[in-house]
Amino acid sequence: MALQTERQIEASISNSTHALIAFRKDWTVDAVASALALARLVAARGKKVDIIADGFKPSRQVTFLPTVESIATEFNRLRKFVISLDVSKTPIDELTYDLAGNQLNIHITPKTGQYSSSDVLSRAANYKYDLIFTVGTPDLGSLGRLFSEHSELFYHCPIINIDHDAQNENYGNINVVDITATSTAEIVHHLLAKNDRPNEDIATMLLTGIIAATRSFRTTQVTPRTLDVAAELVAAGARRDEIVQNLYKTRSLATLKLWGRALARLKYDPETKMVWSLLVRQDFIHTSSNEECLPEVMAELMVSAPEAEITALVYERDAESGAPASICALIASERHADALGLVSDLQPEGHRRLARICFLTGDIQQAEQAVLTSIRKSLGKIKQPEFVGRTNKLTETLDAKIKSAESVIEPLVSAIKAVGNGLDQAEQFPAKTIIDTKEPLVSAIKAVGNGLDQAEQFPAKAIIDTEGGLSLSALTGDNVIRIKSDGQPDVRQSNASRVNK
């Protein structure tokens, strides 16, 4: 982190009186732990600080963190409304108010004279907060109602944006976005370490964020710096056993059973680096589980396949959900992928790291194929039809050779000889790039493969013309062999033959 950025953050905290720390609605353990630790840093400077997240409800994984109960779910007394009365000429004798239905009436009695409407002014006071921190939040929209219903606050107050996600939109006035860090907690530790040695509680918070983000140091993003930070936090008193116990040893029996069923159907596609599984309605019934168990199942699937960058879980909704959709899917991505973008054509909900799709029609196999097709399309991994792929490959290989007849004949003949000895031996043209043309071309190819002099069917200069524009003067002259789009040969007389006749 640049020294200038650190000084700007310190100056912003010093000039603040009441700071807000916010994180996204679809929060992570890393975001919660980082927010709690950052609040301690701000409070240590003698500043008021609140932590708010839209609809926050702590899971069992974070309830052990100190002061987690202080995180609010909505704004409270965000801004005062001020009514001003000019009393310079007419002093007040009495002030009362009453509430009539939804209307507040304020009654002011002057000592002498009377007031007019020109003596009264009204305005909205300044916001309660004069500085905003966002942690683990890629964009303001992911804050949910905090931003959608109070957007003016975020445009009015300076924002310090702290994150490690490469997808972060750098929307802050000060952006501390370090994509080499494994977690937001690692970045917050750097802010703390410059000024204060963390106590046991802060060290526990930060180590919780790091362990959760790295899945207990099992992700490929773990760096030597990450391990150094973890060692410093343990030395500072971080309660590692308590962290591991709450993050990984509090799975319910129902969740573990459901995870086992998902593992039994786990599939992997090395081309897209994706793992996925299916859960049917009976799986939920037999394991006494429900949809609330799925985030933990997804987390375990991601740990089970560390080489995967995308994880998908397609499932039939359990009977207790009562929702109209029958099939849904969860898609999780690693830090450099956008889960919403991977399935954008299926109208997903969620955020960049976890997307959710529901299908109103079809069965689970159709939903599976829809998800896989969408992801492969987004990654550019859609395979062309077999015939198109073969034709394009042949055309692309030969196209570079048609500058002169001499440059074409040699590679084509060598390819035909190889085909004659067996299609898998066609080294010049990888296996199965020569389309199946049947008779009479196949017999000619076999003859040529046994020796060019035996090609009695095509004795001189043939024109082999693949439909689509590729024309080659190659082996014989009396016939034009045209490879049609359906793979069938069309044997015709050449122009030269017609003229001679």
Buried (B, 14 or more C-beta within 10 A) or exposed (E): EEEEBBEBBBEBBEEBEBBBBBBBBBBBBBBBBBBBBBBBBBEBBEBBBBBBBBEBEBBEBBEBBBEBEEBEEBBEEEBEEEEEBEEEEBEEEEEEEEEEEEEEEEEBEBEEEEBEEEBEEEEEEEBBBBBBBBBBBBBBBBBBEBBEEBEEBBEBBBBBBBBBBBBBBEBBEBBBBBEEBBBBBBBBBBBBBEEEEBEEBBBBBBBBBBBBBBBBBEBEBBEEEBBEBBEBBBEBBBBBEBBBEBBBEBBBEBBBBBBEBBBEBBEEBEEBBBBBBBBBBEBBEEBEBBBEBBBBBBBBBBBBBEEBBBBBBBBBBBEEEEEEEBBBBBBBBBBEBBBBBBBBEBEBEBBBBBBBBBBEEEEBEEBBEBBBBBBBBBBEBEEEEEEEEBBEBBBEBBEEBEEEEEEBBEBBBBBBBBBBEEBEEBEBBEEBBBBEBEEBBBBBBBBBBEEEEEBEBBEEBBBBBBEEEBEBBBBBBBBBBBBEEEEBBEBBEBEBEEEEE
